[in-house]
């Protein structure tokens, strides 16, 4: 694990994270929660209003099953969900691909920042390091919201996104300072060697990062309370005939480590 | 020309599916120019997000006061910081605007407080174009620029930190007389061919290379000129409107055709004149696209249109004169003139034009 120096704001132009920020992570049963989408860096982001052309999946999964996150087009928060029963809710937003063309230097810088070393190497092998790049990027964002008391039995669920982060313990039921195992899957299979980064709202420049093992797992020791964002980016060459050379998938997962987590976990 | 084709492609992309697939935020920017004397830029953006960015970039954390008044005073207190990522430039030189910050409370529980930021100032005298850059947003945003006197707003989608395309301030100086305008548009027409319009230059060269006779050049150039004047005028008066996505690749095809024909033909045929006339109609639409981008002053519409067209003719003549000086006519009767000059030059022109055709279709 390592921490990065402060690299602040809008500087890296195109490598922006996207995450879900619910209006509350701990709603009461019956409460309506706004599901805000944010694009930015270091957990500082711009609101992304609901855009039906971008939405591929916008869902919430609870004990009762899978439901769409509804909302008004063009509005921020992009969606709303109503908490039917107490428990852990898994909110997911999967986007359609967006096209972007980047000059060589920006693209290479972004590959470095996101730890996409294999793509850097592939470009070097193809003598493309100096070439501009056309990319299609898709978002695979998730958020965990807890209504009521936490229980270790509640867990994150696989939503079926192309790239997906799944926490293997309920973060609302862990002791602060305990390890949180996280699994990264690409097309539902464990993805090895990918850079996974975790950051906390109170100190987003102090990032935790690790590469996944052969089983697609990393472990983070989360010391701080409050909002956490875990993220990973994966890129693949597009099949021949596509109008872009690269397809990238941006997985993110947000949750809140509550101040009472240590106490609850000991029960 | 290539730049224009690229701009057209970008516009087409933004207007099509790709625009919808962009992550568009809630920031909006509108720019208004008044009588060529003052500018007013209005930025509307999410107030809370802006405060977070400003405080984080100053190394602090967001203040607890999230009321509209609290957000407003926080944003105003970061005036110098805010200016660092905002750039208004006239002809590439940044200006220092007066800035007012205001924050309106959220309309309802589900919405967020919006900051409205107004930047105003004087347009430097003689300024010809305006560019804009706003580095306080991560998402895509729309910028609308309008000149109060011309009334045609231009909307451009920008990524955070991306510099806008130059917005021409051609109606900038109300004092500009008819002669000034005539000269300015004549120059714009001329430079649109020489040096900016490599494709039109190659077309004219293609015409020149066909045969050694002055009559051949004269007839073809006349047909071309009459034709492009017709479509340029019709397009500018709104009678004719064809997408640059269609016109630009066809212009490239016309160049390729003329050049390829030169390889197989050495005399002027009547159908060649008809074809050059038809191609001239296309090129006229291309000129109209360029002229529409430059903008025309309402008060001197006809003057500008005619002088631009004259500038284009002068540009064409300059190309022919240059070709005459370089290649000359006195060799035209020599046996090697076709094999060593006409054929290789036409092949080169044809290859370039085929490449453009493919490039413009993408």
Contacts between the chains, C-beta under 8 A, distances in Angstrom:
chain1	res1	chain2	res2	distance
A	8	B	56	6.2
A	8	B	57	5.6
A	9	B	53	5.9
A	9	B	56	6.4
A	9	B	57	5.1
A	10	B	53	7.4
A	10	B	85	6.9
A	10	B	135	5.1
A	10	B	136	6.9
A	10	B	137	7.6
A	10	B	138	6.3
A	10	B	160	5.6
A	10	B	161	5.6
A	13	B	159	6.6
A	13	B	160	7.0
A	13	B	161	5.2
A	13	B	162	7.5
A	14	B	159	7.2
A	16	B	138	4.9
A	18	B	23	7.2
A	34	B	110	6.2
A	39	B	23	5.3
A	39	B	25	7.0
A	39	B	138	5.0
A	39	B	139	5.1
A	40	B	49	7.9
A	40	B	138	4.4
A	41	B	138	6.7
A	42	B	56	7.0
A	44	B	49	7.3
A	44	B	52	4.8
A	44	B	53	5.6
A	44	B	56	5.4
A	45	B	49	6.7
A	45	B	138	6.2
A	46	B	25	4.2
A	46	B	26	7.1
A	46	B	27	7.0
A	46	B	46	6.6
A	46	B	49	5.4
A	46	B	137	5.5
A	46	B	138	4.8
A	46	B	139	4.4
A	46	B	160	7.9
A	47	B	25	6.2
A	47	B	26	5.1
A	47	B	46	5.3
A	47	B	49	6.5
A	47	B	112	6.7
A	47	B	139	7.9
A	48	B	23	5.4
A	48	B	24	7.3
A	48	B	25	6.1
A	48	B	139	6.1
A	49	B	24	7.3
A	49	B	25	7.6
A	49	B	26	6.0
A	51	B	20	6.9
A	51	B	23	7.8
A	51	B	24	6.4
A	53	B	17	7.6
A	53	B	20	3.4
A	53	B	21	6.0
A	54	B	20	7.2
A	54	B	21	6.0
A	54	B	23	7.0
A	75	B	110	7.2
A	75	B	111	7.9
A	76	B	26	6.0
A	76	B	46	7.7
A	76	B	111	7.4
A	76	B	112	6.5
A	77	B	110	6.5
A	96	B	21	5.9
A	97	B	21	6.9
A	98	B	18	7.5
A	98	B	21	4.5
A	98	B	22	5.7
A	98	B	23	6.4
A	99	B	13	7.7
A	99	B	18	5.1
A	99	B	21	6.8
A	202	B	61	7.9
